[in-house]
Amino acid sequence: MKTNTIVVNAVLAALYIAVSMVIQPFGFTNVQFRIPEMFNHLVVFNKKYFFGIVLGVFLSNLLFSPLGMYDLIFGVAHSAVSLGLIILLAKYIKNTWVLLVLNTLIFSFNMFIIAFELNLALGLPFLFTWLTTAAGEFVVLAVGIPVMYALNKRLRFQQLI
């Protein structure tokens, strides 16, 4: 891995943590509006962002999550699985807008992983929790589509890493 890739991923992880800290009360409940989840769209532009996002999720959960080990396991698994799926799809789909929409849908659907975690840790009802966490994820990522697309025009995410 190149030094530039390591540095960019470290900065990405730090940004994820910083934004998570600001929105902490809204990022770890059964209705999650975790704004740094917008960074998940970066893998649409370059799969090398995978490591920075996963590291950011891990460290944010370690530092801020009231669920401790549950969030370290399930939260990181949710991100890794969802990011891996979009990286796989990107081999076959080249349209950026389609990938951004699919990324939003995949992350939102896969919130069943978080719903299962919240069911285990807090006894919250699985289906309702899946609905509420997926809705929060969907809103954040849907808003993130035009934001990340516009930022990419300015910053060219493919070339940063």
HUUR-V929353 format. One line per field, one symbol per residue. psi: psi as a letter, one per 40 degrees, with the letter a starting at -180 (. if undefined). Layout:
psi->???
This chain:
psi->hiddddddddddddddddddddeddeefaeghggdeededededdheeeddddddddddddddeheebdddddddddddddddddddddeddhehddddddddddddddeeddddddddddeeihdddddddddddddddddddddddddddddegdded.
